[in-house]
Amino acid sequence: MQYLLYIVNGLGMGNATRCHAVIQHHDPAAFAVDVITSGNGLRYFRAAGEVRNVEEFESLNYAKDSGGDLSIIRSVLALPKMVGHYVSNLRTLRARIREGRYSAIIIDSDYTVVFAKRLAGVPIIAINNADIIVAEGAKHRPLPAGVRMQYLVERLDNLYHRIVPDHVISPALARTDTAGKIVHAPPLVRTQVRRREHTGKIRHVLVMLSGSDFGMSTEFLKDVALPPDASVDVIGREGVSDDRVTYHGKVLDNADLLNRADVMVINAGYSADSEAVVLGCPAVVIPVANHAEQFVNAAMISELGLGVQADRDNVSAQISHLIEHYPAFLARHRAFDCDARGAMIGARAIETWAAGPDFARSADDLPHAMTER
């Protein structure tokens, strides 16, 4: 039995769901998985299967401005507090590493391992697509003023992942060439999320807003004209349900609601976008304000014709636009036909790297298969 340690940023739900997607494909007879995470990730993995142990990290979160949006300036001012949390997390990680049981450490948007890599002595594998965000962001210059500072963070993130990890799995919606240690996989989606053939009739609208602290309210639903017999499920927000709208609050296992959705209204986290695309479900994508990655993700969905980009001021109008042109969006999804094998391919790659250079697999399972889309 080999042991794998996943270190997962727990600010939102997306890091947890995409790592869980990969974990689901590890052979349980050969690999046992431990997870260190925080916040939403802690709640998610404690309820999920396929994980042996779950341990808590201190949360390292972005700060908000007075309007509730992401603030890089306030995040910088909060650095002394975050440094204390970081040191605590480093102690936790070093204690796990000294046990000497892990064959590989997999990180997703967590940077604690940079001061423990030498001690670890095993492959450090990152799940991160900052290279995609930086490349796509460059196509949109000049970037909106609100996202420029956070885009700099993405550039630093990309630099980190080109230097520190031994391997990087970078999920991409479209075919992307592998370069050096960064290998590209199709989107990482859980096994419970299954593509179906949409009939063209809108019966279920899923509003799934950010699980982090930066999501928006659902006041816009009052102004949305839905098709007859259509209902709305809202995940991630509390509210008063009625015969048209059902508020579910925070939901850890949202697969059933995802699978029945005909339209999705989501923030622009990469995992939520990936699930919408793999499901073949047209989406209204609302990037979190001042967040470069979400700005880029939303732009990609819009440019691919798989949904529309919205903001707080026009979300109702954009939902109406998508509903009016729903058959055209469905046709683009059918033509795009997103590859759903990313999590399986990623798991095989991690197992290969963990087992070392002498480990033999068939050619189809080796990491280079990630670009065979």
N, C-alpha and C positions, 0 to 999 in steps of 0.2 A: 504493500500500500504506500502510495506517495501522497504527500500533503501539500496543498496549495493555500497561500494566504492572499486574500483579496482585501485591499485597503480602498474604501469607497467614500468619496465625498457625499455627505448626507444632507446637503442644503435643500435640494429639490428631490423629486422622485426619480428623475430620468437616469441619473447615474446608477441608482440601485436597480432599476428595471433592466437596463441593458447589461449590467454585470450578471444579474440573475439569469438573463437569457443565455449567456455563455455558460454559466455554471450548470444549467439544466442539461447541457450536452456533454459534460464530463462523465466518463465511465465510473459509476459509483463503486464498482468492484476494484478499481485500480487507483482512484483519486478521491481523497477526502478534502473538503473545503472548509476553511475557517474564514470569517469575515471580521474586519474592524471597520466601524463606520460611526455615524453620529446622526442626530436629528431624525429627519424623515427616513433616512436609510436604516437607522436602528430599528424603528418600528416595522419597516418593511421586511427586513431580513429575519427578525424574530418571528414573524408570521409565515415566512416562506419555507418551503421544503428545500432539500438538497444541500443544506448547510449544516456542518457539524457543530461549530461554536460561533457565537456572535459576541464581540466585545466592543465596548464604547470608547470612542475618541471624543475629546472636547471639540465643540463646533467652532469652525473658522468661517465666519459669514461676512458677506459684504454688508456695509451699513446703508441705511436709508436716509433720504433727505426729508424735509418737512412735509413734502407731498406724498411720501411713501415710496418714491422711486429710488433706484439704485444710485448711490453717491460714491464716486471714487474718492473725493476729497475727505468725506467723513470716514471712509474705510481706511484711508491713510492715517487719519488722526487716531483711529482705534487700534493702530498697530501695537502699542505697548501691551494692551490686553491680549491681543491675538498671539503675541510672542510668548506670553505665559502659557497660553493654551497649547501652542506648538511644542514648547519644551515638555509639557506634561504628556503630550501624544508621543513624542520621541522616546520618553522613558517607557511608555507602554509598548511601543514597537520593539525597542531593544530587548525588553524582557521576553517577548515572543520569539525573537530571532535567536536569542541565546539558548533556547530549547533545542535548536539544531534539527528540527524535524522537516522544515519546508524545502521542497524542491524548486519552488519558484515563488516570487512575490508579484502579484498583479495589482497595479494601481490605477485608479480612475479619478482624476482631478484632485489627487492628494499628493502633497510634496514632502511629507515627513521623511520619506525614505532617502532623500538626498544626503542626510547626515548619518545614515545607517547602511548605506550600500556596501561599503567595505566590510562591515561586520557581517552582513547577510551572506556574502559569498555564493549567492545563487542568482540565476537570471532575474532581472527586474523587467517586467513586461507591462507596458502602459496601454490602456484603452483611452485614446484621445485623438480628436480630429482637428486640433488647432491648425495643422497645416492646410486643411481644406478651408477653414474659416479665413485664414490669412490670404490665401490665394483668391478666394471668391471676393473677399473684402476689397482687394486691390482693384477689382473690376468696377467697383462702385465709387471710386474716388472722383471728386472729394466726398468723403463720408459726411453724413450729417454731424453737426457740431456736437450733439449730445452723446454720440457713440465713439468719438475719436479717442478719448482717454482710455476707454475700455478696450478699444481695438489695439492700443499699445500693450495692454495686458495680454491679449491674445497673441501678439507677436512675441512677447517674452515667454509665454506658455509654449509656443512653437519651438523657440530656441531651447528651452529646458528639455523638451522631449527629443530634440535632436542630439542632445549631449548626455543626459543622465541615464535614461532607461537603455537596456540592451536591445529591446525590440519594442515596436509600437504598432498596435492594431488600430488603424484609422478607418472608422466606418464612413462610407460614402454612398450617397444616393445613386450617383451615376458612375459608370466605368472610369476608373482613375488608375494611372500607371503607378506601380510600386517604385519607390526610390530609396535605396539604402536600407536603413533599419526600419523605415516606415513602410508597412504593407497595408494595402487597402482591402477592406472587406465590404460586402453588402451590409445593409443596415442590420443591427443586432436587435432582434425582436423575440419576445418570449414564445414558447411553444403553444401557449393558450390562445395567442392572437392568430386567428386564421382568416385568410382571404376568402371572400364569398362573392358570388356574382350578384351585383346590385340590379334590381328590377327596373330602376328608373323612377320609382315612386318613393317619395320621402315620407317615411313613417316615424323615424327616430332621429332626433338631433341630439348630439352629445356635446355638452359644454364642459370642457376639461381644462380648467385654468391652473396656473402654476401652483405646485405644492410648496414652493418656497414662500418667503415673506414679501414677494414683489408682485403678486398677482393683482388684478383689477376686480372691481365689483361686477355684479351681474345686472345692474340697472338697465342696461341696453336691451334686455329681453322684453321689457315693456313695449318697446317700439318695433319689435320684429313681427311681421305678418307671416305666419306659418301656413303651409298647405293644409287643407282639410284633413282631419284625423291625425295630424302629426303631433308628437309629444316631445318634450325636452327633458333630458336627464342632465343634472348639474353635479359634477364631481369637484371637490376641492373648496366648496363654499357652503356655508350654512344659509338657510332661508326658509320661508314659509311655503310649503308645497301647495299646489292646487290641482285641478283636473287637467291642467296643461303642462305644468312644470313640476318636476320632482327634484328636490334637493337631497343629495346623498351625503353631504359633508366629505370628510377625507375618507377615501376608500383605498385600501391596500391592494385588494384583488379586484381590478376593474375590467378583467378580460371579457366577461359576459356583456357588459355595457359597450365596450369597444366593438365587439363582434357584431352587434346588432345595429350599430350606428350607420345611418345613411349620409349624414353630414356631421362633421366635427368642427367645433369652435375651440381653438386651442392657443395657448401661448407657443412661442417658437423654440422651445427646447428641442434638441435634436432627437431625443427618444420619442417624444410625442409626434413630431413630424414624421419620423421613420415608421411608426405604427400606422399613421394615417395612410402613408404611401403604400406600405406592404398590404394593408387592408383594401386598397383601391378605393378609398373613401375621400371624396372632395372635402377640403378643409378651408375654413376661414382662420388665418394665422395672425395672431396679435403679438408682436414682439414686446417683451418687457422693455420699458423705456430706458434708454441710455445703455443698453446691453448689446455690444457689438456682435456677439455670436448669434443672438436671437434676431438681430436686424438682418444678418447675412442669411440665416436659415429661412426666414420669411421671404426674403427676396428670391431665394432658389426655388421655393415652392411655387411662387407666383410666376417666375420665368419659365419653369417647366410646364406651366399650365395645369397644375394639379390642384390648385386652390387659389385663393386671393389673400393679399396682405391687407391688414386693417390696423387701425389705432383706436384709441378710446373715443375719438370724435366721430368716426365713420363706420364703426363696427356694425351697427344695425343696417346701414345702407349696403355694406359689403355682403352681409348675410343674405339680404334680399337679392342682390346681384347674383350670387352663387345659386340661389334657389331658382331664379328665373332662367339661368343658363345651365341648369344641372345636367341635362343630357350631354352637352358639349364637354363638361368637366369629366363625366364618367367615361366618355370616349377616349379622352387623353390618358386617363388612368389605365384603361384596357390596353392601349397602345404601349404605354410605358412598362407595364407588367414587371414590377420591381422584384428582384431576386430576394427570396426570404431565407436563404441558407447562411446568412452571415454569422449567426451565433454558433452554428455547428462548425463552420470552417474556422472561426476564431478559437473554439475549444480545442479542435484538433491541433491547431498551431501552438497553442499554449502547452498542450501535453507533449508535443514534439520538443519544444524548447526546454521544458522542465526536465525531460528525460535525458537530454544531452545529445551530443553529436553522433553517438554510436547507436541511437535508437532508430529502428527501421520502421518505416510506414510505406504504404503504397504511394505512388506519385500523386494520386488524386487528393491525398490528405495532407500533403506538405504545404507549408505556408504560401508557396508561389501560386497555389490554386486560388488564392483570394482574388486575384485579378481575372480569373476565368469566369466571366459573368454571363 
